Amino acid sequence: MPEEKKPKEKKKTDNDNSIFVGGKPFMNYVTGVVMQFTTKNADEVIIKARGKFISRAVDVAEVAAKRFLENTVEVTNIDIDSEEFENKEGKQIRVSTIEITLSKE
């Protein structure tokens, strides 16, 4: 069980301009990305996701960059990785992760 908490602790120390994609409505994440660039004047925003939410994170990045922030931001980096942890049944599970960095042009 302590291994499940390690990724959460790591996320708390990451920069404020991170958007963690999960099960909320799609446009909530797009709005979050746009708000980071417009109201908080961020130079870059990192969109992060794990497992089945990776495809949603890619869609969020593309919609934010190409429809809402057209000609102002671009994808500058994509990091893929995997995390291993123990599930509720005590079995070791590996989950894929992605971090998409959008930066002002």
C-alpha positions in Angstrom: 0.0 0.0 0.0 2.8 2.6 0.7 3.9 2.2 -3.0 0.5 3.6 -4.1 1.2 6.9 -2.3 4.6 7.6 -3.8 3.3 8.9 -7.2 0.9 11.2 -5.3 3.7 12.7 -3.2 5.8 13.2 -6.4 2.9 15.0 -8.0 2.6 17.5 -5.2 6.1 18.8 -5.7 5.7 19.3 -9.5 5.2 22.8 -10.9 1.8 24.6 -10.6 1.3 24.5 -14.4 0.4 20.8 -14.5 -3.0 19.5 -15.6 -3.8 15.9 -14.5 -6.2 14.3 -16.9 -8.8 11.9 -15.4 -12.5 11.2 -15.5 -13.9 14.7 -15.5 -15.6 16.1 -18.6 -13.2 16.7 -21.5 -13.7 20.5 -21.8 -12.8 21.0 -18.1 -9.2 20.0 -19.0 -9.1 22.1 -22.1 -10.4 25.1 -20.2 -7.8 24.5 -17.5 -5.0 24.5 -20.1 -6.3 27.7 -21.7 -6.7 29.4 -18.3 -3.1 28.6 -17.4 -1.8 30.4 -20.5 -4.2 33.3 -20.4 -5.0 34.3 -16.8 -1.9 32.9 -15.1 0.3 33.9 -18.1 2.2 30.6 -17.9 5.1 30.0 -20.3 4.4 26.3 -20.4 1.8 23.8 -19.2 2.3 20.1 -18.7 -0.6 17.8 -19.4 -0.2 14.5 -17.5 -2.2 11.3 -17.6 -2.0 7.6 -16.8 -3.5 4.4 -18.2 -6.8 4.7 -20.1 -6.7 8.5 -19.8 -3.6 8.9 -22.1 -5.7 9.3 -25.2 -7.8 11.9 -23.5 -4.7 13.9 -22.6 -3.5 13.8 -26.2 -6.9 15.1 -27.3 -6.8 17.9 -24.7 -3.4 19.0 -25.9 -4.5 19.0 -29.5 -7.8 20.8 -29.0 -6.2 23.4 -26.7 -3.2 24.1 -29.0 -5.0 24.0 -32.4 -8.5 25.4 -31.6 -8.3 27.6 -28.6 -4.7 28.8 -28.6 -4.1 28.7 -32.3 -0.7 30.2 -33.3 0.3 30.9 -29.7 1.3 27.6 -28.2 2.9 24.4 -29.5 3.8 20.9 -28.3 7.4 21.1 -27.3 8.0 17.8 -25.5 6.3 14.4 -24.9 7.5 12.1 -22.2 6.3 8.5 -21.9 7.0 6.2 -19.0 5.4 3.6 -16.8 4.8 3.3 -13.0 4.7 0.1 -11.1 2.7 -0.2 -7.9 0.7 -2.8 -5.9 -3.0 -3.0 -6.4 -5.7 -3.7 -3.7 -5.2 -7.5 -4.2 -1.5 -7.2 -3.6 -0.5 -7.8 -7.2 2.2 -5.7 -8.9 0.7 -3.6 -11.7 2.5 -1.5 -14.3 0.6 1.6 -15.7 1.8 3.7 -18.6 2.1 7.5 -18.2 2.5 10.5 -20.5 3.5 14.1 -20.0 2.8 16.5 -22.9 4.4 19.9 -22.6 2.8 22.9 -24.3 4.9 26.1 -24.6 4.3 29.6 -25.9 5.8 30.1 -29.4 
